[in-house]
Amino acid sequence: MGEKRTEACGRCGISSAVDASDGDGERDPFGDERIEVDERDARAAMRLQVAAGRLKRRLDELATRLTYGR
């Protein structure tokens, strides 16, 4: 039996969605060895998450000061 190779990046979920979609078999999500994303595109996609993380940290700090008087 062959060894099953999976990736932690979510590529397995994408391949399952492709398999379940049209099923024409022409698209191979595992055709390339790695998934490459341009750094500029990755940064643009993460702006909202970074801003939300910073806001969460500030709210946590405020709640800690109000709760413990620090």
N, C-alpha and C positions, 0 to 999 in steps of 0.2 A: 504494500500500500504506500502511496505517495505521502510525503509530509505536507500537511496543510499549513500554508504560509498566510499569516494575517498581519495587518498593520494597525497600530494604535491611533492612526490619524482619522479614522472613520471611513477609510476607503472601502472596507468590507460592506458597510451599510450602503454606500453608493452603488457598489456592484450588485447588491441585492435589489435595489430599486431599479437598476437598469435591467436586470434579469426579469423582474416582474412587470416592467412596462410593456414595450412593444414586442419584445422577443424576436426581433429580426436577426439577431446574432451577429450583426455587422460591427457593433460597437464593443470594443474590448477594454474595460476599465483597467485591466492589469497589463495592457500592452507595453507600457513604459515601466522601467524599474522604479522610478520615483515620481512623485507629484511635485512639480516646481511651481511656486507662486512668486510673482514679481514682488519685491519688497515694497514698492510704492502702493501696489494693490492691497497687500496685506495690511499696511499701515492705515490706508483709507477705510478698510473694512473694520478695523479695531478701534477707531476713534470713539465711537459711542460707548464701547465697553470700557475703555480707559477712563472716559469722563464719568461713567457711572461708578466705577471703582473708586475714583477720587472722591466723589460725592458721598459714597457709602462710608469711606474712611473718616471724612469730616463729621458726618452725622454720628458715627460711633464715638469719636473723640468728644463731641458735644454731649452725647448721652452719658458718657463716663464722667465728664466733669460735673454734670448736673446731678448724677446719682451719688458720686463719692466725694464731691466737693473738691476735686483736684484741679 
